[in-house]
Amino acid sequence: MKTTDLTGRNEEIRALFPQMFTIISTNMSAIAPTGNNLEDDRHSWTQAREEELRNPEKRWIISQVNGVLTGYLLYRVNAADNVIHMDEIQIAEVYQGDGVTFLALIAALLRDSTVSGATLRSYANRQNTKSQGILQRMGLAVVGETERGFRFEGRGSNALAWFTSKYGASNCSDSDT
């Protein structure tokens, strides 16, 4: 497993859009189907990602095995407010629960030097109890609720402490897992 920070490498990111969309569409069809046809969803998703490519706060982390995308993590760093928004963590269905892909993506996030002193924020769909549990284990707590899900918040230092106690500090320092 290899994790790579593709931030600023827009053409490489665009080349992965088809694989990224396949992962998210498969995952979301299980917990929050849109009711749209696949091509409409692909178009909307691609437009949103194109906008994010222009956002200087956005970070793009991918994990791959033999050149095949196994998962990705998109997050934003708001340095002015010292906040990191974990926007999207998606793992291909076949790699969910493998104990490696999630570890690699979170380790890549926690290697970002801005994390330990920042507030982490995320969102989990009401139907996605797996994500809710992961965010809570990372030290994030529910701070708000919407019709579709929950907003989470916690300290980056707590997430780092959880990670190192569970997986060891060495897993947070190497990008090849």
C-alpha distance (Angstrom), angle and dihedral (degrees) to the residues before:
residue distance angle dihedral
M1 . . .
K2 3.77 . .
T3 3.79 125.5 .
T4 3.78 119.6 -158.9
D5 3.78 133.2 -173.6
L6 3.79 104.3 -136.3
T7 3.80 95.4 177.8
G8 3.80 108.8 146.6
R9 3.80 93.1 10.7
N10 3.79 94.5 106.1
E11 3.80 99.2 165.9
E12 3.80 91.3 52.7
I13 3.80 89.6 48.4
R14 3.82 92.4 48.8
A15 3.80 89.8 51.6
L16 3.81 87.7 59.0
F17 3.82 95.4 49.3
P18 3.84 93.8 98.0
Q19 3.81 92.2 52.7
M20 3.81 92.1 42.4
F21 3.80 91.5 51.1
T22 3.80 91.9 49.0
I23 3.81 90.0 54.0
I24 3.80 96.2 47.5
S25 3.80 95.4 41.4
T26 3.81 91.1 51.6
N27 3.80 92.3 46.8
M28 3.80 96.0 44.5
S29 3.80 94.9 45.7
A30 3.80 86.4 65.6
I31 3.82 97.4 49.8
A32 3.80 109.2 18.6
P33 3.79 115.3 12.2
T34 3.80 112.6 -167.8
G35 3.78 96.7 -147.2
N36 3.81 88.9 -130.4
N37 3.76 125.3 116.4
L38 3.79 115.8 -95.7
E39 3.81 95.3 -108.2
D40 3.82 92.6 53.3
D41 3.80 89.8 49.8
R42 3.82 91.1 47.5
H43 3.81 91.1 50.8
S44 3.83 93.5 48.6
W45 3.81 92.4 44.7
T46 3.82 93.0 48.4
Q47 3.81 92.4 48.6
A48 3.82 90.5 51.4
R49 3.82 91.9 49.3
E50 3.81 91.4 48.7
E51 3.80 88.2 55.9
E52 3.80 90.0 49.0
L53 3.80 91.0 53.1
R54 3.81 86.6 65.4
N55 3.81 93.1 50.7
P56 3.82 109.5 99.1
E57 3.83 90.4 -158.6
K58 3.83 93.3 59.8
R59 3.82 120.2 102.5
W60 3.82 122.9 -164.3
I61 3.83 120.3 -156.5
I62 3.81 121.7 176.4
S63 3.78 134.5 -175.3
Q64 3.78 122.3 -151.6
V65 3.78 140.8 178.4
N66 3.81 115.1 -157.1
G67 3.80 90.5 -17.5
V68 3.82 94.1 -52.2
L69 3.81 117.1 120.6
T70 3.80 111.0 -116.7
G71 3.79 97.7 173.2
Y72 3.76 147.0 -29.0
L73 3.78 141.3 -146.3
L74 3.79 124.4 -152.1
Y75 3.77 119.0 -169.8
R76 3.79 139.4 160.7
V77 3.78 127.2 -135.3
N78 3.79 113.3 -149.8
A79 3.81 98.9 -171.1
A80 3.81 94.2 179.3
D81 3.81 92.1 60.8
N82 3.83 95.2 29.2
V83 3.81 90.6 -123.9
I84 3.78 131.1 137.4
H85 3.80 116.9 -159.7
M86 3.80 113.4 -156.5
D87 3.79 96.4 -151.8
E88 3.77 104.2 172.9
I89 3.79 135.0 7.8
Q90 3.79 110.6 176.5
I91 3.79 127.2 173.0
A92 3.79 124.0 -173.1
E93 3.79 110.2 -107.1
V94 3.81 94.4 -115.8
Y95 3.84 90.5 55.4
Q96 3.80 97.5 45.2
G97 3.77 110.2 116.5
D98 3.82 93.4 11.4
G99 3.80 90.2 123.7
V100 3.80 90.8 -130.5
T101 3.82 111.9 68.0
F102 3.81 97.4 53.4
L103 3.80 89.9 43.4
A104 3.81 91.3 52.4
L105 3.81 94.1 48.5
I106 3.81 95.4 46.2
A107 3.81 91.1 45.2
A108 3.82 88.5 54.3
L109 3.80 90.4 51.2
L110 3.79 92.5 48.3
R111 3.83 91.0 50.5
D112 3.81 87.3 66.3
S113 3.81 102.3 103.9
T114 3.81 91.4 -141.2
V115 3.82 94.0 63.2
S116 3.80 104.2 75.1
G117 3.81 95.1 60.1
A118 3.80 96.5 35.2
T119 3.76 135.8 89.9
L120 3.80 111.4 -112.6
R121 3.78 119.1 -143.8
S122 3.77 130.3 -174.9
Y123 3.77 143.7 155.3
A124 3.80 131.5 -133.7
N125 3.77 127.4 -165.8
R126 3.81 113.1 -116.3
Q127 3.83 89.4 -118.7
N128 3.81 93.6 50.4
T129 3.78 101.0 83.7
K130 3.81 91.1 159.6
S131 3.82 91.4 62.4
Q132 3.78 91.5 43.9
G133 3.80 90.5 54.5
I134 3.79 93.2 47.8
L135 3.81 92.4 50.3
Q136 3.80 90.9 49.2
R137 3.81 92.2 49.4
M138 3.81 87.7 51.4
G139 3.80 87.5 60.0
L140 3.78 98.2 -101.2
A141 3.80 118.8 135.8
V142 3.78 131.9 -157.5
V143 3.81 107.8 -96.2
G144 3.80 99.4 166.8
E145 3.75 144.8 8.2
T146 3.78 134.8 -141.7
E147 3.77 130.7 -173.5
R148 3.82 89.6 -93.6
G149 3.78 104.1 34.5
F150 3.77 154.2 -35.9
R151 3.80 136.1 -63.7
F152 3.80 114.9 -138.8
E153 3.79 131.5 -161.9
G154 3.80 136.5 178.2
R155 3.77 144.7 139.0
G156 3.79 120.0 -73.1
S157 3.80 88.2 -138.5
N158 3.83 89.4 60.4
A159 3.80 91.4 50.9
L160 3.79 90.1 49.0
A161 3.83 91.3 49.0
W162 3.82 91.1 49.1
F163 3.79 91.6 48.8
T164 3.80 96.1 47.6
S165 3.81 93.1 45.5
K166 3.80 91.3 50.9
Y167 3.81 101.8 35.8
G168 3.80 106.3 14.5
A169 3.78 131.8 -108.8
S170 3.81 92.9 -92.0
N171 3.82 90.8 66.2
C172 3.76 88.8 61.8
S173 3.78 96.1 56.2
D174 3.82 106.7 54.2
S175 3.79 125.6 66.6
D176 3.82 95.9 -154.9
T177 3.79 111.8 75.2
